[in-house]
């Protein structure tokens, strides 16, 4: 593809923070892509923005560096998306994309994939699949239905998750969305303080305790089983937020736990409620702890802060699941390398949104393109941008 023009502009994400949207003109048409940002970020992931006193200043610096240092190297040239990613890497020159910022780099990287797809007259998910080297495949949405931890709520566990695999993505989305609405009704009955408030990821905020929430979700799982589905429930512990360097501090629940006590508690929850999915049960460098708990529970242990969509860290992780967040990597090429390494190890792939999402549907396209097992993209609010894209793609597969 020949990029005729490129520019960046500032748009807002779901947290009302500024972020970068990159616009490319290719063959007389325009494509655009924007990057999300997270609330709880691991120290090993790509740096979101260049160092500054505020996110506003970081975004301003990133925009200027894209326009001054990166765009001149791509405009007027015939490039592939991989070429664009190499130029980003070359100009930045740091492992964590600290000069340009991983979010700005990702916006350009995604825009290049979209531009190539447009020029070739194919869908974006087909372009992703060709770059990845496989065929597109349906995914199953994993919805964050109740929030806690850094996202709000009364529990230290950050997310309570539900997925309902079905014969089509359309059926899966509609059934899971119905369950989400049912959860709201149950919370009104169980929690006298519940007023329908939502986290940034559109999960319900409740004052119920961890085990009350899990008991409720297990009951809904059993209801769905009774009508022929095989739903899964899970948690994102986000234990990096609990770790103080010596022990796990459950601030909202008023408990301090040693590594051994923390591990036993997570293990008990997994067994008691038959959790099929346990994300980030330990802090970001606890590779041995992850491996040990994976061997002792029936569910899939998933690494987020542990592996940060980084192929080299994935090589070290002896667990069954990898969370894939493109902005942790910073480019589509880096993200695809992480997916490939995870697949080599036989890991289940969960492609994931961030709390500060945008109205760009690319994540849904990416999940289909790499054949992700699960797509963690939320249930409502701006998350419906991704869910609706899956609904549009479903009849094409």
Secondary structure, 3 states (H helix, E strand, C coil): CEEEEEEEEEEECCCCCEEEEEEEEECCEEEEEECCECCCCCCCCCCCCCCCCCHHHHHHHHHHHHHHHHHHHCCCCECCHHHHHHHHHHHHCCCCCCCCCHHHHHHHHHHHHHHHHHHHCCCHHHHHHHHHCCCCCCCEEEEEEEECHHHCCCCCCCEEEEECCCCCHHHHHHHHHHHHHHHHHHHHHHCCCCCCCECCCCCEECCCCHHHHHHHHHHHHHHHHHCCCCCEEEEECCHHHCECCCCEEECCCCEEECHHHHHHHHHHHHHHCCCCEEECCCCCCCHHHHHHHHHHCCCEEEECCCCCCCHHHHHHCCCCEEEECHHHHCCHHHHHHHHHHHHHCCCEEEEECCCECCCCCHHHHHHHHCCCCEEECCCCHHHHHHHHHHHHHHCCC
